[in-house]
Amino acid sequence: MYKKIAMTAGFALSLSGCATIAEFSGADTASLNMSATQTYNQMLNEAKTKKVLDTTSATYKKVNRVFLKMKNHADELNQTGHKFEWQVAVLKSNEINAYVAPGGKVVFYTGIVETLKLTDDEVAAIMGHEMVHALEEHSKSKIGSQMITDLAVNVGKQYAGASLGGYGALAIDMGSKFGVGLPYSRNLESRADKGGLMLMAKAGYNPEAAVTLWKKMNANDSRGNNAIVKFMSTHPSNNDRIAALQAMMPEAKKLYQAR
């Protein structure tokens, strides 16, 4: 039984396998992109109403400048079979965050640019990371992964309940979260780090800025490298990211210098 669960969980870690499962469930590319566009437009309307949509500040101009320079290069990498209608929104918030929705809907908070005093190159590191999440359809992969994980957990609970009593279901929940779900999410983050590094280099931004970005993140959040936080996080630790980016730097620099 546990072997079967392990095999199911292992399949969950395959991007193509997870995407296929998501497709079967109705979460196909066209549907996800359309749904994301609708939600994004609703968010824009709400942001306008609350007067938190930034369209004029120096921060907005910086983010938009990088976005416009990178989106054509991102289009060259699009293998989803569907044209992306790339958009970027900058929201007035102290939150240090940025994210992307399916189909190329990027959101930056002013806090991440202003608090960390990001350069154009460092903004490009974030932009590339988010664009790769969209281009590789990581939202779809996570939907498929969660479906497979839920199936494995439900099967496991039936056996664990009989053999381990009340603690069995809890053990399976913990195993699915920390054994499958979080490592899988960290894998997607690492893929976006690498793809984003190459994308920013192709667009003419110094890839070294990806390292300085995460050093700034380190200085802002010392908890990011704590072993327990790292274990429980959906993202790699800041130091792990820096080490991985440095290892990939020679390849990125070749792209940067060849442009």
C-alpha positions as CSV (number, residue, x, y, z in Angstrom):
1,M,0.0,0.0,0.0
2,Y,2.7,2.5,1.0
3,K,4.6,1.6,-2.2
4,K,1.5,2.5,-4.2
5,I,1.2,5.8,-2.4
6,A,4.9,6.5,-3.0
7,M,4.5,5.8,-6.7
8,T,1.5,8.1,-6.9
9,A,3.3,10.8,-5.1
10,G,6.3,10.4,-7.3
11,F,4.1,10.9,-10.4
12,A,2.9,14.1,-8.7
13,L,6.4,15.5,-8.9
14,S,6.4,15.3,-12.7
15,L,5.4,18.6,-14.3
16,S,4.1,17.0,-17.4
17,G,2.2,14.4,-15.4
18,C,0.6,17.0,-13.2
19,A,-0.3,19.2,-16.1
20,T,-2.0,16.2,-17.8
21,I,-4.0,15.4,-14.7
22,A,-5.1,19.1,-14.5
23,E,-6.1,19.0,-18.2
24,F,-8.4,16.0,-17.6
25,S,-10.0,17.8,-14.6
26,G,-10.9,20.8,-16.9
27,A,-8.1,23.0,-15.9
28,D,-6.8,23.3,-19.4
29,T,-4.6,26.2,-20.6
30,A,-7.4,28.2,-22.3
31,S,-9.8,27.8,-19.3
32,L,-7.1,28.8,-16.8
33,N,-6.0,31.8,-18.9
34,M,-9.6,33.0,-19.3
35,S,-10.4,32.6,-15.6
36,A,-7.2,34.4,-14.6
37,T,-8.0,37.3,-17.0
38,Q,-11.5,37.7,-15.5
39,T,-10.1,37.7,-11.9
40,Y,-7.3,40.0,-12.9
41,N,-9.7,42.5,-14.4
42,Q,-11.8,42.4,-11.3
43,M,-8.7,43.0,-9.2
44,L,-7.8,46.0,-11.4
45,N,-11.3,47.5,-11.0
46,E,-11.2,47.1,-7.2
47,A,-7.7,48.6,-7.1
48,K,-8.9,51.6,-9.1
49,T,-11.9,52.0,-6.8
50,K,-9.7,51.9,-3.7
51,K,-7.1,54.1,-5.4
52,V,-4.2,51.7,-4.9
53,L,-3.5,51.1,-8.6
54,D,-0.2,52.9,-9.4
55,T,0.1,54.1,-12.9
56,T,2.2,57.2,-12.6
57,S,5.0,56.9,-9.9
58,A,8.7,56.3,-10.5
59,T,8.2,52.8,-9.2
60,Y,5.4,52.1,-11.7
61,K,7.6,53.5,-14.5
62,K,10.5,51.3,-13.5
63,V,8.4,48.1,-13.3
64,N,6.6,48.9,-16.6
65,R,9.9,49.7,-18.4
66,V,11.3,46.3,-17.5
67,F,8.1,44.6,-18.3
68,L,7.9,46.1,-21.8
69,K,11.5,45.2,-22.5
70,M,11.1,41.6,-21.4
71,K,7.7,40.5,-22.7
72,N,8.8,40.0,-26.3
73,H,11.6,37.7,-25.1
74,A,9.1,35.9,-22.9
75,D,6.8,35.4,-26.0
76,E,9.7,33.6,-27.8
77,L,9.7,31.0,-25.0
78,N,5.9,30.4,-25.0
79,Q,5.3,26.8,-25.8
80,T,1.8,26.6,-24.3
81,G,0.0,26.8,-27.7
82,H,-1.8,29.9,-26.6
83,K,-0.8,33.5,-27.1
84,F,-0.4,35.4,-23.8
85,E,-1.9,38.8,-23.4
86,W,0.8,40.1,-21.0
87,Q,-0.2,42.7,-18.5
88,V,1.4,44.2,-15.5
89,A,-0.2,46.0,-12.5
90,V,1.6,47.9,-9.8
91,L,-0.3,48.1,-6.5
92,K,0.4,50.6,-3.7
93,S,1.3,48.4,-0.8
94,N,4.1,48.0,1.7
95,E,4.0,44.2,1.1
96,I,7.2,42.8,-0.3
97,N,5.7,40.6,-3.0
98,A,5.0,40.0,-6.6
99,Y,3.1,37.2,-8.4
100,V,1.8,36.1,-11.8
101,A,-1.5,34.6,-12.9
102,P,-2.0,32.2,-15.8
103,G,-1.8,33.8,-19.3
104,G,0.8,36.4,-18.2
105,K,-1.0,38.7,-15.7
106,V,1.8,40.1,-13.5
107,V,1.3,42.0,-10.3
108,F,4.0,43.9,-8.4
109,Y,3.6,45.6,-5.0
110,T,5.4,48.9,-4.6
111,G,6.8,47.7,-1.3
112,I,9.1,45.2,-3.0
113,V,10.7,47.8,-5.2
114,E,10.8,50.7,-2.7
115,T,11.7,48.8,0.5
116,L,14.5,46.9,-1.2
117,K,15.5,49.8,-3.4
118,L,15.6,47.6,-6.5
119,T,17.5,48.5,-9.6
120,D,16.0,47.8,-13.1
121,D,18.2,44.7,-13.2
122,E,16.8,43.5,-9.9
123,V,13.3,44.2,-11.0
124,A,14.1,42.1,-14.1
125,A,15.1,39.2,-11.9
126,I,11.7,39.2,-10.3
127,M,9.9,39.8,-13.6
128,G,11.7,36.9,-15.3
129,H,11.0,34.6,-12.4
130,E,7.2,35.4,-12.5
131,M,7.1,35.2,-16.3
132,V,8.6,31.7,-16.2
133,H,6.0,30.6,-13.7
134,A,3.4,31.6,-16.3
135,L,5.2,30.2,-19.3
136,E,5.8,26.8,-17.7
137,E,2.2,26.8,-16.4
138,H,3.1,26.1,-12.9
139,S,-0.4,26.9,-11.7
140,K,-1.7,24.0,-13.8
141,S,1.0,21.7,-12.5
142,K,0.2,22.6,-8.9
143,I,-3.5,21.8,-9.5
144,G,-2.6,18.4,-10.9
145,S,-0.1,17.8,-8.1
146,Q,-2.7,18.6,-5.5
147,M,-5.3,16.3,-7.1
148,I,-2.8,13.4,-7.1
149,T,-1.7,14.1,-3.5
150,D,-5.3,14.3,-2.3
151,L,-5.9,10.9,-3.8
152,A,-2.9,9.4,-2.2
153,V,-3.8,10.9,1.1
154,N,-7.3,9.6,1.0
155,V,-6.2,6.1,0.2
156,G,-3.5,6.3,2.9
157,K,-5.9,7.5,5.6
158,Q,-8.0,4.4,5.1
159,Y,-5.1,2.1,5.9
160,A,-3.6,4.3,8.5
161,G,-6.8,4.7,10.4
162,A,-7.0,0.9,10.8
163,S,-3.3,0.3,11.7
164,L,-2.3,3.5,13.6
165,G,-5.5,4.7,15.1
166,G,-6.3,8.4,15.4
167,Y,-2.7,9.5,14.8
168,G,-2.6,7.7,11.4
169,A,-4.6,10.3,9.4
170,L,-2.5,13.1,10.9
171,A,0.7,11.3,10.0
172,I,-0.5,11.0,6.4
173,D,-1.5,14.7,6.3
174,M,2.0,15.7,7.5
175,G,3.6,13.3,5.1
176,S,1.7,14.7,2.1
177,K,2.5,18.3,3.0
178,F,6.1,18.0,3.9
179,G,7.0,15.0,1.8
180,V,5.2,15.9,-1.4
181,G,3.5,19.3,-1.5
182,L,6.2,21.6,-0.2
183,P,9.2,20.0,-2.0
184,Y,7.1,20.1,-5.2
185,S,6.4,23.8,-4.7
186,R,10.1,24.4,-4.0
187,N,10.9,22.6,-7.2
188,L,8.7,25.0,-9.2
189,E,10.3,27.9,-7.5
190,S,13.8,26.7,-8.4
191,R,12.7,26.2,-12.1
192,A,11.4,29.7,-12.2
193,D,14.6,31.0,-10.7
194,K,16.7,29.3,-13.4
195,G,14.3,30.2,-16.3
196,G,14.0,33.7,-15.0
197,L,17.7,34.1,-14.8
198,M,18.2,33.1,-18.4
199,L,15.2,35.3,-19.6
200,M,16.5,38.4,-17.9
201,A,20.0,37.8,-19.4
202,K,18.5,37.4,-22.9
203,A,16.6,40.7,-22.4
204,G,19.8,42.5,-21.7
205,Y,19.7,42.7,-17.9
206,N,22.8,41.8,-15.9
207,P,22.1,38.3,-14.3
208,E,24.3,39.1,-11.4
209,A,21.4,41.3,-10.2
210,A,19.5,38.1,-9.3
211,V,22.1,37.4,-6.6
212,T,22.0,41.0,-5.3
213,L,18.2,40.8,-5.2
214,W,18.3,37.8,-2.9
215,K,21.0,39.2,-0.7
216,K,18.7,42.2,-0.2
217,M,15.9,39.7,0.7
218,N,18.3,38.1,3.1
219,A,19.0,41.4,4.8
220,N,15.3,42.1,5.0
221,D,14.2,38.7,6.4
222,S,16.8,36.8,8.4
223,R,14.2,34.0,9.0
224,G,14.5,32.9,5.4
225,N,17.5,30.7,6.1
226,N,16.3,29.1,9.4
227,A,16.3,25.4,8.9
228,I,12.8,24.9,10.3
229,V,11.4,27.8,8.2
230,K,13.1,26.3,5.2
231,F,11.6,22.9,5.8
232,M,8.1,24.3,6.1
233,S,8.3,26.8,3.3
234,T,7.0,26.5,-0.2
235,H,10.2,28.4,-1.4
236,P,13.8,27.5,-1.1
237,S,15.8,29.3,1.5
238,N,17.4,32.6,0.4
239,N,20.9,31.2,0.8
240,D,20.0,28.1,-1.3
241,R,18.6,30.3,-4.0
242,I,21.8,32.4,-4.0
243,A,24.0,29.4,-4.3
244,A,21.9,27.9,-7.1
245,L,21.9,31.2,-9.0
246,Q,25.7,31.5,-8.6
247,A,26.1,28.0,-10.0
248,M,24.0,29.0,-13.1
249,M,25.7,32.3,-13.6
250,P,28.3,31.3,-16.2
251,E,25.5,30.1,-18.5
252,A,23.5,33.2,-17.9
253,K,26.5,35.5,-18.5
254,K,27.0,33.9,-21.9
255,L,23.5,34.8,-22.9
256,Y,23.9,38.3,-21.5
257,Q,27.2,38.9,-23.4
258,A,25.8,37.4,-26.7
259,R,22.8,39.6,-27.0
